[in-house]
Each structure stands twice: as structure tokens, then as C-alpha cells.
Amino acid sequence: MGDVITVTDKKALSNLDVFSSTLQELASTDRQILVVTSDSRGSGKLVPFGQKYPAQHIEIGIAEQNLVGVAAGLASTGKKVFAVSPACFLSARSFEQIKTDVAYSDNPVKLIGISAGVSYGALGSTHHSLHDFAALRAVHNLIVVAPADNFETEQAIRQAAELNHPIYIRFGKKPMPLLSDENQEFSFGKGRIICEGDDLVLVATGETVYPALQAARQLETLHGIRATVVSMHTIKPLDYELLANVAAKGCPILTVEEHSVFGVLGEACASCVFQNGFRNSFKIMGIPDEYTVTGSQVEIFNHYGLSENGIAKEALTLMNT
């Protein structure tokens, strides 16, 4: 098997495409929906939105701090504001505005971080957002979400549009197939079990859920190991009840994230599991403490083991320790 399974499902769209189409549908009947962009209409798949609803689209230019400030002001008047910008810049350049104008002031802005993780690939570490979850998870009064597939994306945008609370939602760029036709329930703060097994637990978020699911299938086919795969789409608030339930099985737990290994999914899950008295074998997979190698998202995933084969290999090692 290759390191990464190529998505051949022609029905699979990028989550950004689903974000855009869902937002257009909602805006067609709700004039309160506004989109604010920082020269990111093209990369955010929002050119069609601006063409259809020019009065509901505001272009700020390359000025992320202004983007968040304007979005917060509009949200304070009752508008349903989606502030869209590359995740690396949105979470770093405008951190103060997110902390103060949005979260502290309780303005229900929908912060949309696009081209997240290592989606910008060869543009390098300056354009990678491997810090955004850790930084924004520490901000009080802010929900943090990374949808894994088209279903989760559509649901997240529909629910965010009606949410009277600040939220950050992160999207990558590549096509993402539906993970499951069975568990079609989504709500913020509740993880989604994609498949169940009694030998291993794989907890992933965003675009790492699909390779985790592929790894689970490989482990069952080649080794007879049946894994539970969890899409932990909401980083904050974390689904502590679900984690406790899967930890109670007593099997090893492996977390996978397109982010620095510090401060987010893995450490949050470990804190929950071990503070509640469980002693499962546990391993965090993510990007180590270094500036990332240069390459495409696929190449970077392969390099750090965030691929089907890499996750399966790490799972086998964890189970044998």
C-alpha cells in the first residue's frame, strides 16, 4: 500500500467548496449573513458568493487585524459575520483582536481559518498554521472546530450561522470524502465515532481523520486489529464523556493532528484520560518541535508519519509496548 490513499471519489469536494456553497445557500434567504475577507476571496472559494451577494460581502484587503475588528463591530449590531482569512495569519496577526474584540467582548464572529495546517505546502513554515489551535484554545469564550469531511463542514456552517457565540473553524484545501454514511449526527462539543473496535482507539481531527480511518482499515485487514476511530471535530469544548467511554475499554489510544504536538488534541485528550484515572497506553502524533520540511501536504504528511501507513505503523508500535 502507498503512504497516502488518493481520493478517487468524484463526489468528494474540498471542505472549502462545501463551506462556500452552504454559505451561499444560507445567504440567499438571510440578509443578516455577511462575509468579510482579507484579499482571500479566491483561496476561500468565495468569488461566487461575492458575485451573487455583493451587498453581503466586504473586502478589507491584506489587513487581518482590521478584518477581525470590522467583523466584531458588525457582529455587535446583530449581523451573522463570517471573517475569512488564511489560518496562519488570522490566528497570529490578529490574535489580540480575536482575544479582545471577539471573545472578551462576546461578539459572535464566525472566524474561518482557510488553507490551514500544512495546506500551503511548499510555501513553507511562514504559511503553515501549526499553532492556531494551541493559541486559540487558550482564549476564553471561543469554540474551536476542525471539520473532517463534507458532512461535518456543512453542519458546522449551518449551526455556526445560528450560533450566538464566538467560534473559530479551520479548513484545509484538498477533497475530503465522506467518512461514514451511518453516524450522521453533528453538534459542537460532541465527537463523532466513525467506526468501533475493541483493540485500539484512534482519535483524530480535521484532515487527519481520513488517513486514521484508512489506517484502521489496514490494521484490520492485515493484522486483525479492530480500532475505534473518533472524529474529534471540536477541539474546544472537548468531548470528555466520549473520551472517558473509549478509555474505559482499556486499549491503547493514539491521537493524530495536523498541528504541533504541543497544546492541542493529544495533550487535551491525555489530560482528560489520565486525570480521570485511566492508564491506557497513549501516544500523540503530530508535527514535532521543528520548522516543517518543504513540500506538498501529502509529502509533509508522509514525512511525519501522518499517513495511512505511518499511523498504522505507530499504532502497532504502541500496541506492542
SVG drawing of the C-alpha trace seen along z (x, -y; Angstrom):
<svg xmlns="http://www.w3.org/2000/svg" viewBox="-35 -48 48 59">
<polyline fill="none" stroke="black" stroke-width="0.4" points="0.0,0.0 1.2,-3.6 1.7,-6.1 -1.3,-8.1 -4.6,-6.9 -5.5,-9.2 -9.1,-10.4 -10.8,-8.9 -14.4,-9.5 -15.6,-12.0 -18.3,-13.2 -15.7,-14.3 -15.2,-18.1 -12.8,-20.2 -14.4,-21.3 -13.8,-24.9 -16.1,-24.2 -18.8,-22.9 -18.3,-25.9 -18.8,-28.3 -21.9,-26.5 -23.5,-26.2 -22.9,-29.9 -24.4,-30.9 -27.5,-28.9 -27.9,-30.4 -27.3,-34.0 -30.0,-33.6 -32.7,-33.7 -30.8,-35.5 -29.7,-39.1 -28.0,-39.2 -25.2,-36.9 -22.1,-38.9 -18.7,-37.7 -15.6,-39.7 -12.4,-38.8 -8.8,-39.8 -7.9,-39.5 -8.9,-35.9 -12.0,-35.5 -10.2,-33.2 -8.4,-31.0 -11.6,-30.9 -13.8,-29.8 -15.9,-32.9 -15.8,-34.6 -19.2,-33.1 -20.6,-34.4 -19.3,-37.9 -20.8,-37.8 -24.2,-36.7 -24.4,-38.8 -22.2,-41.8 -24.0,-43.7 -23.2,-40.9 -19.5,-40.8 -16.9,-43.2 -13.3,-43.1 -10.8,-44.5 -7.6,-43.8 -4.5,-42.3 -5.1,-43.6 -6.1,-40.8 -6.3,-42.9 -8.8,-45.2 -10.7,-42.2 -11.4,-40.9 -12.1,-44.4 -14.6,-45.2 -16.2,-41.7 -16.6,-42.2 -18.2,-45.6 -20.7,-44.2 -21.5,-41.2 -22.2,-43.6 -25.1,-45.0 -26.7,-41.6 -25.1,-40.6 -24.1,-37.0 -20.5,-37.6 -18.0,-35.1 -14.5,-36.5 -12.4,-34.6 -8.6,-34.6 -5.7,-32.2 -5.5,-30.4 -1.8,-31.1 -2.3,-34.9 -5.8,-35.0 -4.6,-33.3 -1.3,-35.1 -1.5,-38.6 -4.9,-39.3 -4.6,-37.3 -5.2,-40.4 -8.3,-41.4 -9.7,-37.8 -8.9,-37.8 -10.4,-41.2 -12.8,-42.3 -14.3,-38.9 -14.0,-36.7 -13.7,-39.1 -16.4,-41.4 -18.6,-38.3 -19.2,-39.2 -20.4,-36.1 -18.0,-36.3 -17.5,-33.1 -13.7,-33.1 -12.9,-30.9 -9.2,-29.9 -8.6,-28.7 -5.7,-26.8 -4.9,-25.5 -2.3,-23.2 0.2,-22.5 -2.2,-23.1 0.1,-25.8 2.7,-23.1 5.8,-24.4 5.2,-28.0 6.8,-26.8 6.6,-27.4 5.6,-31.1 2.4,-29.9 1.7,-26.8 -0.8,-27.1 0.6,-24.6 0.0,-27.0 -3.6,-28.1 -5.4,-25.6 -3.0,-25.9 -3.2,-29.7 -6.9,-30.0 -7.8,-27.1 -6.3,-29.2 -8.7,-32.1 -11.7,-32.1 -15.2,-32.1 -14.1,-30.7 -15.2,-27.4 -12.6,-25.8 -13.6,-23.4 -11.9,-21.4 -14.5,-19.5 -13.1,-16.3 -15.4,-15.8 -18.1,-17.5 -20.9,-16.4 -19.2,-17.9 -18.4,-21.0 -22.0,-21.6 -23.3,-21.0 -20.7,-23.2 -21.5,-26.2 -25.3,-25.8 -25.0,-25.6 -22.4,-28.4 -24.7,-30.7 -27.3,-30.5 -24.8,-30.4 -24.7,-33.4 -21.2,-32.7 -17.6,-33.3 -16.2,-30.4 -13.1,-29.5 -13.4,-26.9 -10.4,-25.6 -10.4,-24.3 -7.8,-22.7 -7.8,-22.6 -7.9,-19.0 -11.0,-16.9 -12.3,-15.1 -14.6,-12.0 -17.5,-11.3 -16.2,-9.2 -19.4,-7.3 -23.0,-7.0 -24.1,-5.8 -23.4,-8.3 -25.0,-11.4 -25.2,-13.5 -23.2,-16.6 -23.1,-19.1 -20.3,-21.2 -18.6,-19.7 -19.6,-16.1 -17.1,-13.9 -18.3,-11.6 -17.5,-7.8 -16.7,-6.7 -16.2,-3.0 -15.9,-0.9 -13.5,1.7 -12.1,3.1 -8.4,3.3 -7.3,-0.3 -8.6,-3.9 -7.6,-6.4 -8.7,-10.0 -8.1,-12.5 -9.3,-15.9 -9.8,-17.7 -7.9,-16.3 -6.1,-13.6 -9.3,-11.7 -9.4,-10.2 -5.9,-8.7 -6.6,-7.5 -9.7,-5.7 -7.6,-4.2 -5.0,-3.1 -7.8,-1.4 -8.9,0.5 -5.4,1.6 -4.8,2.8 -8.0,4.9 -7.2,6.3 -3.5,7.1 -3.4,7.8 -7.0,8.5 -6.9,5.4 -10.2,3.6 -10.0,-0.1 -12.4,-2.7 -11.9,-5.9 -13.1,-9.2 -13.5,-12.4 -12.9,-14.9 -14.0,-17.8 -14.4,-20.1 -11.1,-20.8 -12.8,-23.1 -15.0,-22.2 -13.6,-18.7 -16.0,-15.7 -14.8,-14.4 -17.7,-12.0 -16.8,-10.2 -13.1,-10.1 -13.9,-8.5 -16.1,-5.9 -13.4,-4.9 -10.7,-5.0 -12.8,-2.6 -12.1,0.1 -8.5,0.2 -7.0,0.3 -4.2,-1.9 -5.1,-5.4 -3.4,-7.2 -4.2,-10.8 -3.4,-12.3 -3.4,-16.0 -2.2,-18.4 -0.7,-20.7 2.2,-21.0 2.2,-18.2 2.1,-20.9 -1.0,-22.1 -3.9,-20.7 -5.7,-17.5 -3.2,-15.0 -2.4,-16.8 -6.0,-17.7 -7.0,-14.1 -4.2,-12.9 -5.2,-15.4 -8.8,-14.1 -7.8,-10.5 -5.2,-10.5 -6.8,-13.0 -9.8,-10.7 -7.7,-7.7 -7.3,-5.8 -3.9,-4.3 -4.2,-3.4 -1.1,-3.3 -1.0,-6.6 0.8,-8.3 0.5,-11.7 1.1,-12.1 1.6,-15.5 4.3,-17.9 7.4,-17.8 9.1,-20.9 10.8,-22.0 10.2,-24.1 8.5,-21.8 10.1,-20.3 9.2,-21.9 6.8,-20.0 3.1,-19.4 0.7,-18.5 0.9,-14.8 4.7,-14.9 4.7,-16.6 2.2,-14.1 4.3,-11.2 7.5,-12.7 5.9,-13.0 4.0,-9.7 0.6,-11.3 -0.4,-9.0 -2.3,-5.7 1.0,-3.6 2.6,-6.0 -0.4,-5.8 -0.8,-2.1 2.9,-1.6 2.8,-3.8 -0.3,-2.0 1.4,1.3 4.4,0.0 2.1,-1.4 0.2,1.9 3.5,3.8 4.9,1.6"/>
</svg>
